[in-house]
Amino acid sequence: MSEWLVLAIAMAAACAVVIAVTVLSQRRREAAGAPGDDSETDIPDVLEYMTMMIGVVYAIVLGLAIAGVWEARGTAQDDVRREAQALYEVTQRAEVLPADTRDRIRADIDRYVSHVVHKEWPRMVDGEELPDRGAELLKDLRTDIAQREPANNLEAQAYQPMLDRVALADEIRTSRAQNAGATLPGVVWFGLIIGAVFTVGLIFTMRIGRSWRELLIAGLFSVLIAFLLFLVWDFDAPYGRSGSESADAFRQLFPGVG
């Protein structure tokens, strides 16, 4: 069953239960001979309390959404730094290798970093699938490291750590490809937008508009809700909307890639 269908059924059932209980209670009072009351609920007593509770519930949901997307972005940025740092350590450990092998390994890393920054990042921002070229470049790097047997103890000490760093970069790249999309599902966005409409709309039930101060407060409240929703939307992309800031870890450690 679709999650949207489940949501629609749950909302309709909740609304039906409230209406049914209210109607049955009214009919029970009428059957008992109690006088009916068709007047509106007293605004200061009940409506303000209901408005406050709706606002509190929405604030909690909105806060959880902001915390969730913020945590997802922080995790993504940490993974990018770990990937870039792992490759940088390979370039440093390659210092003990002969010049031709060292230059070949560093050239492999430069090609991979250039491909990540200029090819993969724009596709990640657009939510597209990453090409296989990045995995092939890492495979070439791993092959260039593994095919040469260590010639001395110093090279032997650098050999396995270099392979481990390449494996770590490959693992992080796979995770990056899988988690490049939006963090929040559509049903959560539906709840955030509907909740914002309800929360702002309830202002008018309090008969706002009798003075400029009330209009100013209502306008500022609406602006705050819009800003928080924009904050969630912006953080919902783990690697940013432009992608430029999230690739800074590669640019800082490998300035030659541009």
Secondary structure, DSSP 8 states (H G I E B T S, - for coil): --HHHHHHHHHHHHHHHHHHHHHHHHHHHHHTT-----S---IIIIIHHHHHHHHHHHHHHHHHHHHHHHHHHHHHHHHHHHHHHHHHHHHHHGGGS-HHHHHHHHHHHHHHHHHIIIIIHHHHHTT----THHHHHHHHHHHHHHTS---SHHHHHHHHHHHHHHHHHHHHHHHHHHS-S-SS-HHHHHHHHHHHHHHHHGGGGGT--SSHHHHHHHHHHHHHHHHHHHHHHHHTSTT-SSSTGGGHHHHHH-GGG-
